[in-house]
């Protein structure tokens, strides 16, 4: 009798284990996200990052796939979310962010053995609108000086950081992380480390940049060149720069976000100066630290404009030469009567 009870208990436990395993495998998207994914991910993120990911789920993902078993989610569910966002007029970048959240949760479920194969949004038939908000604004020398003056009136350090970008093409994050160990005044170079592209790069200093950095008080190699008042790294563009942009009125009447002046426009302006003075796009790519030539091709229009101007100048010169020759008239040899 005891043996029968033991066998029955073993069978019951095995059936319970199978049922629990099946329940885990049939977990819904929402249950997995809230019970397993976010509790692990949120502590590793900044609060704002976590808030955005949770908002993506609550606003877009849960309403269309929250109650669906992860194993049953297909590209059709993703397309429902996409259709809802398109209907609501959401920007392509917002859509990209929402589906990145979905992909991260789905990948986590795959790592946990709940789902298999490729994430539905990686299939070739799933396409999102392309993001086209790349800045198209470049500052003229006069605009750059006006902006620097307005920023300097607010804060010296903010203006110096802006000048570094204008004279090196460094991103704001690269300037904020710049240490004196990466500044070689003798070789006149700056070293950008831990960059967005993942590769370090060396950028030669302009005379103006060398003058700025040479005149600053230097500290240890590991010390920041532009620390905050607390000695820490700037987490965002200084408010003084934003206020300086407002005072410069460079954005007055500008409604297109791609044409508005921001800190990143300083980097574009550096690149435009290079191209306008004849630098090849390959050199621009290396100086800016672009991972592929595709990112640099946005400046090809500037190069094309200069080439067009060069051809027009050539034509004007040739026409002027031709007119000058016509003005001189033909040279005619007049022989004297009876002469040779």
JOFEN-V390568 format. One record per backbone hydrogen bond with DSSP energy under -1.0 kcal/mol. CO is the residue of the C=O (numbers start at 1). NH is the residue of the N-H. Records with the same first field share a line. If there is no record, write none. Layout:
CO->NH  NH
This chain:
1->5
2->6
3->7
4->8
5->9
6->10
7->11
8->12
9->13
10->14
11->15
12->16
13->17
14->18
15->19
16->20
17->21
18->22
19->23
20->24
21->25
22->26
24->27
27->70
28->32
29->33
30->34
31->35
32->36  37
33->38
37->41
38->42
41->44
42->45
46->50
47->51
48->52
49->53
50->54
51->55
52->56
53->57
54->58
55->59
56->60  61
57->62
61->65
62->66
65->68
66->30
68->29
69->72
74->78
75->79
76->80
77->81
78->82
79->83
80->84
81->85
82->86
83->87
84->88
85->90
86->89
91->95
92->96
93->97
94->98
95->99
96->100
97->101
98->102
99->103
100->104
101->105
102->106
103->107
104->108
105->109
106->110
107->111
108->112
109->114
110->113
119->122
120->123
123->126
140->144
141->145
142->146
143->147
144->148
145->149
146->150
147->151
148->152
149->153
151->154  155
155->159
156->160
157->161
158->162
159->163
160->164
161->165
162->166
163->167
165->169
171->175
172->176
173->177
178->225
179->182
180->183
182->191
184->188  189
188->205
189->184
190->203
192->201
195->198
201->192
203->190
206->210
207->211
208->212
209->213
210->214
211->215
213->216
220->223
221->181
223->180
228->231
232->228
238->242
239->243
240->244
241->245
242->246
243->247
244->248
249->252
251->254
256->259
258->136
263->266
264->268
265->269
266->270
267->271
268->272
269->273
270->274
271->275
272->276
273->277
274->279
275->278
280->284
281->285
282->286
283->287
284->288
285->289  290
293->297
296->299
297->300
299->303
300->304
301->305
302->306
303->307
304->308
305->309
306->310
307->311
308->312
309->313
310->314
311->315
312->316
313->317
314->318
315->319
316->320
317->321
318->322
319->323
320->324
321->325
322->326
323->327
324->328
336->339
